[in-house]
Amino acid sequence: MSRPARLAVGVVSAGRVGAVLGAALSRAGHSVRAVSAVSRESLRRAESLLPDAAVLPPDEVAAAADLVLLAVPDDALPGMVRGLAAAGAFRPGQIVVHTCGAHGVEVLEPAIAHGALGLALHPVMTFTGREEDLQRIAACCFGVTAQDDDEVAWNVAEALVVEMGAEPVRVPAAARPLYHTALAHGANHLVTLVGECADLLREAGVGTPERLLGPLLSAALDNALRHGDRALTGPVARGDAGTVARHVEVLRERAPRMLPTYRALAARTVSRATEVGLLRPDLAPDVLAAIEEEN
């Protein structure tokens, strides 16, 4: 795959993602000329990860760049693109990249109308905004999207990702909402689930729940990725309706706020375990009744 020419990069803005990807592009040999940063944390990240970049307003950052990296929240992106276009910050020959998972390249249409090449490069990892993220990028994938009929644009997107040390995965524009829903459902809700597990263990008197959960959840995740639904274990998959009923009872008494989540996930587990043959169909009704038991 051909490598893009060395590019003058402008980063809008120096959040956790933008600062790290700007540093990754710099490490690949590009020159990060300017960055926008307002908050104390973003200014600190810019100073730490992009020390040679001038801190400028977003329109000046974009106007000075061959590659404009828009690392702003999903909901802020459309307005940012329109504002930069209205300010005359885009020009023919620029590459304009956004990092949002939910959007394809249609959100970059105001830049494309000015002759820019629009790309969506979404890193599939969570960011701390610190230097260790640069090492983690090497183990992650990017969901890349370009205009469907522009193979050159797809190649440029993939080359930029490879230069940062990651693996590009093509995601058609029409699939971006479903793609992003899947990732958010898994990663964000996993954090919530782990947090609730830890809270329950502390309620049970366990002082260091992380010691119990680390090996257990690491193995569960590894098995799930390797074996899919056949990795399911526990009382729901076994058909132990009595144990499930006790879970419901103790949550009702000790952590009622968590009961709706337990019920929803347990019911989905019944369906998936039954479909792969782990849960006997004749036991499924009793487990579902235990999940919904009110008394």
Secondary structure as GFF3:
##gff-version 3
##sequence-region A 1 295
A	DSSP	beta_strand	8	12	.	.	.	ID=ss1
A	DSSP	alpha_helix	16	27	.	.	.	ID=ss2
A	DSSP	beta_strand	31	36	.	.	.	ID=ss3
A	DSSP	alpha_helix	40	49	.	.	.	ID=ss4
A	DSSP	beta_strand	54	55	.	.	.	ID=ss5
A	DSSP	alpha_helix	58	63	.	.	.	ID=ss6
A	DSSP	beta_strand	67	70	.	.	.	ID=ss7
A	DSSP	three_ten_helix	74	76	.	.	.	ID=ss8
A	DSSP	alpha_helix	77	86	.	.	.	ID=ss9
A	DSSP	beta_strand	95	98	.	.	.	ID=ss10
A	DSSP	three_ten_helix	106	108	.	.	.	ID=ss11
A	DSSP	alpha_helix	109	112	.	.	.	ID=ss12
A	DSSP	beta_strand	117	123	.	.	.	ID=ss13
A	DSSP	alpha_helix	132	137	.	.	.	ID=ss14
A	DSSP	beta_strand	141	145	.	.	.	ID=ss15
A	DSSP	alpha_helix	151	163	.	.	.	ID=ss16
A	DSSP	beta_strand	167	170	.	.	.	ID=ss17
A	DSSP	three_ten_helix	173	175	.	.	.	ID=ss18
A	DSSP	alpha_helix	176	203	.	.	.	ID=ss19
A	DSSP	alpha_helix	209	227	.	.	.	ID=ss20
A	DSSP	three_ten_helix	228	231	.	.	.	ID=ss21
A	DSSP	alpha_helix	235	238	.	.	.	ID=ss22
A	DSSP	alpha_helix	241	254	.	.	.	ID=ss23
A	DSSP	three_ten_helix	256	258	.	.	.	ID=ss24
A	DSSP	alpha_helix	259	275	.	.	.	ID=ss25
A	DSSP	alpha_helix	284	292	.	.	.	ID=ss26
###
